[in-house]
């Protein structure tokens, strides 16, 4: 991020400030599984991405493409309804630009969600996973380039990219609500093709429990910016190399929609327990 990107962040934040008078504490990236949370935001102000300077445009079906600001369980939030993926052709800087804007607006917590394929044979289709750690195989990093010290340190530490206390809280909420939630490792690849059998074996072998095509760029920028992160994956299909079935996107979306209510319950439960 160069000096001129800092100006871009401030320009975008000013436009959001003009449209919505609040100051968000929590940023939400409503990937697969959290989309409907946008409808639960109270006194919402929705700002379409094209109206925000320097924001990328959303191209994926099922991703709305707007910033929704308001309150959720009494907490001021700023939610991305529709995220950007590297496989759409965006750069890592474009994908993560909204996270910079969240930080500039005042967010100190980021909640991210995604759909993923299950590699861990103990997992089942429709299960949730609280992300404990990740492996970045995207071959890209949004922090490459000159470092602007106003945005964060040159060499950010990744000892605990996902906040441990928040993971515990999320698992506690899941347990109380009788929702199956694991704690595991997310690996990201660029896609958009799904993986080969050999790749699934490799990914499982290096310690990943699930595989997806998003999230890590946003998390890297959040950690760089000093924002705490809580991440969730919805296991929409099982990717066991010896029992692989062709992917049916409609089925995946159906599984994600069914799991969505469970994930909303957990996120709301965690937010309710945060100090107001």
N, C-alpha and C positions, 0 to 999 in steps of 0.2 A: 504494500500500500504506500503510495507516494504522497507527498505533501498535498497534491491536488485532490487526492481521494479523501483526505480529511475534510477539505472544503465541501466535497460532494456529500459526505456523511452529514455535515451540518446543514447543508441546503435541504436535504431530504427530511431531516428532523424538524426543521422550521416549518415545512409544509404540513407535516403531521401535527405539529403543535397548533398551527392555525386552524386545522380542521377539528381538532379535539383538544379541549382544555386540560385534560388530565395528565398525570405523570405516572407512567407504568412502572410497576415494581417487578412484574413477571412477564417474560416473553414466552410465547408459545409458537412452536412450529407444528402446525396441524397437518402432519403427513397422514398417510393411510391410517385409519383407526381413531383419529381425533377430529376429523373434519366436522362432525356434528356438534362438537364443543362450541364452535363459533355461534351456533344458534342459541346457546345458553348464556352468552355474554349479555349482561344487562346494560341498558341505555347505550346500545352499540353505535359507534360511528365507523362506517365502512368506507375505506378509501381505496379505490381501484389502483392496482400497481401502476398503470400508465399515467396516473395523475401525480405520482411521486417522482421527483427528479432522480435520474440515475438508477432507478429500479429496473431490473430485467423484466421481460414479459413472460407470462406463463404459457406453455404450449401443450401441456399434458391434459388429456380428457380426465374429468373428475377432480381437477385442481382449479378452484374458483379464481384465484388471482386477485386477492384484495387483502388489505390490512384491516383487521377489525379491532377497534379499541373500545374499552369499556370496563365493566367490573365483573368478576367471576368470584362467587362466594365472598363478596365484599372486598376482594383484592383488585387493585387497578392492573389491568392486563393489556398487552398488545399482542395480537395473534396474527400470524401469517396463515391465511386460508389459501393454501396452494403454495408449494415450495418449488424450488428450482433444482434440477438434476444436471450433473455433468453430461449425461448421455443425451441431453437435449441440445448440447453444443455450447452451453454457457461455460465461462471460465470459472475457476475456483473463487476468484475475487467477486464475480457477479453473484454466484450462488450464496455467498456469505455476507454480501453488502447489507441485507436487512438486519443481520445480527449486530453490525456496527451501529446501525440506526437505533436499535433497541437499547444498546449500551448508552448512547448519547442521550436518549430520552430518559434514562434512569433505571433501566432493568438491572437487577443483580441476580436474577435466577432465570434460567432458560429450561423449558420443558420441551423435549423433542420426541417425536414418535415416527415409526416407519413400519412397513410390511417387510417380511423377510422369509427366507427359506430356512427350515430347521435342519441342522446338521447333527445335532445331538439326538441319538436314538431314543433317549428318555422323554423327549418332547413330543407333543401331539399337535396336530393341526388345530388352530384356534386358541392355543395356549398363549399367554403373555410372558414376555421376558423383560426383567428390569436389567438395563445394560450396566454391567459392572466394569467393563473395560473394552477396549477395541483394538483391532489390528487394521492399519491403513494400507490397503493394497490398491488404492486408486491411482498411484503413480503421480499424484498431484497433491499440492498443499497450498492453501490460500495464503500462507504466511511467507511464501517465496517472494523475494524482491527486497528492495530497501526497507528497513524497519523504521516505522515512525514511533518514536518512544512515547508520544502522547497516546497512542493506541494500546501499547503493551510492550513487554520486554522482547529483546531479540531472540532469546532462547527460552521459550516458556517450558516450564516443568510439566511433565505428564504423569506424575506419580499417582494422582487421583483425579483424572479428568471428569469422572462422574462422582458427585458428592456422596460419600459413604452414608452419612446420617440420613440423607433423603432416600437413598436406596432402602435402608432399614425401615423407614417410615412407610414407603410404598408397599413393601412386602407385608408389613403389619396390617395396613388397610386391606390388602388383598386377602390375607388370612381371615380377618374379621368378616369380610364380605363373602367368604367361601369361593374365592376366585383362584384358579390355578395360575401362579406366577413363579417363574424361575428367576435365578440371578445368573447371568452368563456373559459370554464374550461375543461381541458383534464384529464381523469382518465386512469391510466394504470393498466392492470391485466396481469398475465403471459401468459394466453392462453395455448396451441394453440387452444383449443376448443373455440367456440363462447359462449356467455353467455346464461343463462337460462332466461326465462321471469321474474322470481323472482329477478334474479340478475340485470336485466335491470331496474326494478322498484327501487331496492335498490340504484343503481348507480345514477339514476336520483334524487332520494330522498336525497342523500348526496350532491347534488349540481353540478354534472357533466353534461356538455353539449354534450360531445363526449367520446367514449371509444376506447382505442387502446392497443397495446401490446409492445410498444417500447418507445423511446425518453426520458423518465424520468431519466434512469441511466446516459445518456450522459449529460443531463441538470444538474444533481446533481454534476457531476465531473467538468463541466464547471464553475458552480457557485463557487465551492470549489477552482478552479484555478484562479478565478477572471476574467473570460471571460464573456462578455455580451452575452445574448442569444436572438434570435428571432426565434419563433417556429410557424409552420403552420400545420394544419390538413386538409386533403381532406375528406369530408363526402362521403364515397363510398356506403353506404347503410343506411337505416333508421332502428333503433332498437326500435320500439315502441311496447311494450309488447302485446298490444291488437290487433295489426295488423302485426304480425310477419310472414315473408315469409322465406322459406328455402333459405340459402345463395347459390348464384351461383358465384363461384370464377371468371369465365370468364366475367360475367357482371360487377363484382367489378373492375376487371382490365380495362375493357372498360371505366367505369366511371372515374377511376383514370387517364387514358390516356387523356380523353377529358378535364379533369380539369388541366392537367399538363401545358398546354400552358398558362392558366390563372395564375397559380402559378409562372411560369417562368417570366411572365410579372411583377408581383409584386416584386419578388426578385431582378430582374434587376433594376427596378425602385428605390427600396430602396438603393441598392448598388450605383447607379448613384448619389444619393443625399448625400452620405457619403462624408466627406472631404477626398480628395485624399491622 
